[in-house]
Amino acid sequence: MHNLAGHEGIDPHELLGRARSDARGYGAEIVTASVTAAHRADGRWLVRTETGTADPLRARALVFATGVVEELPEVPGLADLWGGDVVSCPYCHGWEVRDQPVAVVGSGPRAWQQLLLLRRFTEDLALVGNGPTGLERGQLDHLRRTGVAVHEEPVDRVVSKGGRLYGIAFANGAVLQRAAVFAATTRRQATELPATLGCEVSSAAIVADDEGRTGVSGVWAAGSCARPSLTVAGSVGHATTTAIAVNNALIMEELELAPELEPQSQSQSQSQLR
Ligand SMILES: Cc1cc2nc3c(=O)[nH]c(=O)nc-3n(C[C@H](O)[C@H](O)[C@H](O)COP(=O)(O)OP(=O)(O)OC[C@H]3O[C@@H](n4cnc5c(N)ncnc54)[C@H](O)[C@@H]3O)c2cc1C
């Protein structure tokens, strides 16, 4: 992966492994299981996982950090190369394909945005819509004027050789050789759980403020599930801010239960924490 200061080119699994090991060092327990249900009882969240153990996990706060799923355009062979020569983010992977033949596969506003970004890196750029591109006349004129080839003819499949991308084969038998494909993906939430709990979900994002607070008391959302276009660095930043806000909220909750404190000193603490 790219675009994370100090970790250029790191294998994403290694980064995840290091992050988990760091968390364990602070005493965190990591349960590797899908969360299937959560509900509130007696001021606590009870969280159930697919392991189906009798005892649910108990928590004072619930933080979704569940990310988003990127749906690929339906083109045979595209999914096989996803995360390798097929990617979606020009900010993360554009530099690596500079001056090489690149295609955007897909249609609509996301494809348009990717083309504008990729034009900074390569002059050999094509839009492959596998049908109508969904772009306006002015946008198509702009692409033609700036040398971007536009293909609306049906695609047969994405062709790979030895696990690497070779090109895009059209139904008419022509093959467009490419070094990389940027897929115009559609994002969606990875889990229905936030919506089930009453969180508003809009444009594939859990609606949450800059500190991760959702509209449901005690439920927070951090990283790309709340801000789907964030990269790893941005997700880590949002999660850090959310963690601080959650911790502050828990401290305030404890202070509200402290009988010896006057309401005035509680509100003073609140302003100092934020
Ligand atoms: C192909 C590809 C390449 C990318 N390359 C880069 C790159 O080079 N640099 C970069 O900065 N960004 C890159 N990104 C973007 C990057 O992956 C995201 O910005 C980042 O992963 C967001 O982190 P997150 O923690 O918010 O979500 P995620 O990393 O998506 O983590 C969410 C986790 O929650 C889990 N989850 C979901 N539902 C449940 C549930 N019900 N119970 C339990 N667990 C659940 C998921 O399985 C997942 O492990 C890339 C993305 C893709 C798809």
The ligand as an SDF file (V2000), in Angstrom:
LIG
                    3D

 53 58  0  0  0  0  0  0  0  0999 V2000
   -7.9880   -2.2800   -3.4220 C   0  0  0  0  0  0  0  0  0  0  0  0
   -7.7760   -1.1840   -2.4130 C   0  0  0  0  0  0  0  0  0  0  0  0
   -6.5320   -0.6160   -2.2960 C   0  0  0  0  0  0  0  0  0  0  0  0
   -6.3240    0.4220   -1.3730 C   0  0  0  0  0  0  0  0  0  0  0  0
   -5.0870    0.9600   -1.2670 N   0  0  0  0  0  0  0  0  0  0  0  0
   -4.8570    1.9220   -0.3500 C   0  0  0  0  0  0  0  0  0  0  0  0
   -3.5520    2.4640   -0.1940 C   0  0  0  0  0  0  0  0  0  0  0  0
   -2.6070    2.0880   -0.8780 O   0  0  0  0  0  0  0  0  0  0  0  0
   -3.3840    3.4550    0.7310 N   0  0  0  0  0  0  0  0  0  0  0  0
   -4.4260    3.9160    1.5220 C   0  0  0  0  0  0  0  0  0  0  0  0
   -4.1920    4.7960    2.3540 O   0  0  0  0  0  0  0  0  0  0  0  0
   -5.6680    3.4020    1.3950 N   0  0  0  0  0  0  0  0  0  0  0  0
   -5.9000    2.4230    0.4770 C   0  0  0  0  0  0  0  0  0  0  0  0
   -7.1570    1.9020    0.3500 N   0  0  0  0  0  0  0  0  0  0  0  0
   -8.2330    2.4270    1.2090 C   0  0  0  0  0  0  0  0  0  0  0  0
   -8.1350    1.7680    2.5870 C   0  0  0  0  0  0  0  0  0  0  0  0
   -8.3270    0.3760    2.4500 O   0  0  0  0  0  0  0  0  0  0  0  0
   -9.1820    2.3790    3.5280 C   0  0  0  0  0  0  0  0  0  0  0  0
   -9.0120    3.7720    3.5920 O   0  0  0  0  0  0  0  0  0  0  0  0
   -9.0190    1.8080    4.9330 C   0  0  0  0  0  0  0  0  0  0  0  0
   -8.9730    0.3960    4.9210 O   0  0  0  0  0  0  0  0  0  0  0  0
  -10.1580    2.2770    5.8230 C   0  0  0  0  0  0  0  0  0  0  0  0
   -9.9150    1.7760    7.1140 O   0  0  0  0  0  0  0  0  0  0  0  0
  -11.1130    1.4040    8.0970 P   0  0  0  0  0  0  0  0  0  0  0  0
  -10.4620    0.8800    9.3260 O   0  0  0  0  0  0  0  0  0  0  0  0
  -12.0530    2.5480    8.2070 O   0  0  0  0  0  0  0  0  0  0  0  0
  -11.9280    0.2240    7.3660 O   0  0  0  0  0  0  0  0  0  0  0  0
  -11.4380   -1.2140    6.8980 P   0  0  0  0  0  0  0  0  0  0  0  0
   -9.9610   -1.2690    6.6980 O   0  0  0  0  0  0  0  0  0  0  0  0
  -12.3160   -1.5640    5.7390 O   0  0  0  0  0  0  0  0  0  0  0  0
  -11.7410   -2.1350    8.1330 O   0  0  0  0  0  0  0  0  0  0  0  0
  -13.0720   -2.4810    8.4960 C   0  0  0  0  0  0  0  0  0  0  0  0
  -13.0560   -3.8460    9.1310 C   0  0  0  0  0  0  0  0  0  0  0  0
  -14.3170   -4.0960    9.7570 O   0  0  0  0  0  0  0  0  0  0  0  0
  -14.6570   -5.4450    9.4890 C   0  0  0  0  0  0  0  0  0  0  0  0
  -16.1190   -5.6130    9.6430 N   0  0  0  0  0  0  0  0  0  0  0  0
  -17.1230   -5.1780    8.8460 C   0  0  0  0  0  0  0  0  0  0  0  0
  -18.3110   -5.5750    9.3310 N   0  0  0  0  0  0  0  0  0  0  0  0
  -18.0520   -6.2780   10.4690 C   0  0  0  0  0  0  0  0  0  0  0  0
  -18.8630   -6.9560   11.4250 C   0  0  0  0  0  0  0  0  0  0  0  0
  -20.2000   -7.0010   11.3360 N   0  0  0  0  0  0  0  0  0  0  0  0
  -18.2470   -7.5840   12.4670 N   0  0  0  0  0  0  0  0  0  0  0  0
  -16.8980   -7.5570   12.6120 C   0  0  0  0  0  0  0  0  0  0  0  0
  -16.0750   -6.9290   11.7230 N   0  0  0  0  0  0  0  0  0  0  0  0
  -16.6500   -6.2960   10.6730 C   0  0  0  0  0  0  0  0  0  0  0  0
  -14.1930   -5.6680    8.0610 C   0  0  0  0  0  0  0  0  0  0  0  0
  -14.0790   -7.0490    7.7920 O   0  0  0  0  0  0  0  0  0  0  0  0
  -12.8380   -4.9810    8.1130 C   0  0  0  0  0  0  0  0  0  0  0  0
  -11.8370   -5.8270    8.5700 O   0  0  0  0  0  0  0  0  0  0  0  0
   -7.3990    0.8780   -0.5660 C   0  0  0  0  0  0  0  0  0  0  0  0
   -8.6680    0.2900   -0.6780 C   0  0  0  0  0  0  0  0  0  0  0  0
   -8.8530   -0.7390   -1.6010 C   0  0  0  0  0  0  0  0  0  0  0  0
  -10.2160   -1.3790   -1.7100 C   0  0  0  0  0  0  0  0  0  0  0  0
  1  2  1  0
  2  3  1  0
  2 52  2  0
  3  4  2  0
  4  5  1  0
  4 50  1  0
  5  6  2  0
  6  7  1  0
  6 13  1  0
  7  8  2  0
  7  9  1  0
  9 10  1  0
 10 11  2  0
 10 12  1  0
 12 13  2  0
 13 14  1  0
 14 15  1  0
 14 50  1  0
 15 16  1  0
 16 17  1  0
 16 18  1  0
 18 19  1  0
 18 20  1  0
 20 21  1  0
 20 22  1  0
 22 23  1  0
 23 24  1  0
 24 25  2  0
 24 26  1  0
 24 27  1  0
 27 28  1  0
 28 29  2  0
 28 30  1  0
 28 31  1  0
 31 32  1  0
 32 33  1  0
 33 34  1  0
 33 48  1  0
 34 35  1  0
 35 36  1  0
 35 46  1  0
 36 37  1  0
 36 45  1  0
 37 38  2  0
 38 39  1  0
 39 40  1  0
 39 45  2  0
 40 41  1  0
 40 42  2  0
 42 43  1  0
 43 44  2  0
 44 45  1  0
 46 47  1  0
 46 48  1  0
 48 49  1  0
 50 51  2  0
 51 52  1  0
 52 53  1  0
M  END
$$$$
